Amino acid sequence: MDVLSSTPQVPAEAPSRRRGRKPGQPLTPRELAARRSNLEKARTVANRSYRRTERRLGASRANLARAIAARRAPEGNASARLNALKHGLFASGTLAESVDRLGEDKDEFARHLLFFERFFAPADEEEKLMVRALAETVWRRLRFFHAQARSEKERLERIFAEAPPADPKDVHDSVARAHELSLALMEFDAFFRELTKLQSKVEFWLRKLIDKRSQGRVCWKGFTPRRDPSPKKSG
């Protein structure tokens, strides 16, 4: 008996009609052409919807005049001087100085440092310096999330302020607004780059503390790529 002839033939599966694609699968020429066409339509609508008019120019000039007046006020000057701190993420000088200049709660900062001392219980002055540096790095990391939230809020407010009145009957206008809003909320590259730097520095101080307490016998690796500061060359 022929084994091959007795084996039941499995019918070929019909192409899946499920929408979407596997990661890394290239677009077909038809799909690529459709996406380019949609992008051109959105750009055309955006250019038409956001064209300059005398009314909008007048509103922009009025907003600029108010901003200049606020900047020249004493309280405006005081807050503007803090811009160079870049939200205090990588401010020069001691962190305590930037806490004071940014108007952060000094008592909260003191409690933050105390929590780390209690958590790790440094045994000597060297460990105290390590734990203090670790606590300060985490404080900068917390600042970073607050700064990101403020930046995203300001971006949204700017988009809403500059947008002309919406036309709910114009679907192309809705598409253009959807693209603009979605892109504004997807600016993650710089955020994650800086966050990774801060997290790597947190793990650097944890690694230093563990290395010191184990006298070099334990090599703690952490979870982010190592970016240890390069040793200073003598001479």
Long-range contacts (C-beta under 8 A, 24 or more apart in sequence): 38-175, 41-172, 41-175, 42-172, 42-175, 42-176, 42-179, 43-176, 44-172, 45-170, 45-172, 45-173, 45-175, 45-176, 46-176, 46-179, 46-180, 49-164, 49-173, 49-176, 50-162, 50-163, 50-164, 56-164, 63-161, 87-143, 87-144, 87-146, 87-147, 87-150, 88-140, 88-143, 89-140, 89-143, 89-144, 89-147, 89-194, 89-198, 90-140, 95-136, 95-139, 95-140, 109-139, 112-138, 112-139, 120-209, 123-213, 126-212, 127-209, 127-212, 127-213, 130-205, 130-208, 130-209, 130-212, 131-205, 131-209, 133-205, 134-202, 134-205, 134-206, 134-209, 137-198, 137-201, 137-202, 137-205, 138-202, 140-198, 141-195, 141-198, 141-199, 141-202, 144-194, 144-195, 144-198, 148-191, 152-185, 155-184, 155-187, 156-184, 159-184, 196-224, 196-225, 197-227, 199-223, 199-224, 200-224, 200-225, 200-226, 200-227, 201-227, 204-228, 204-229
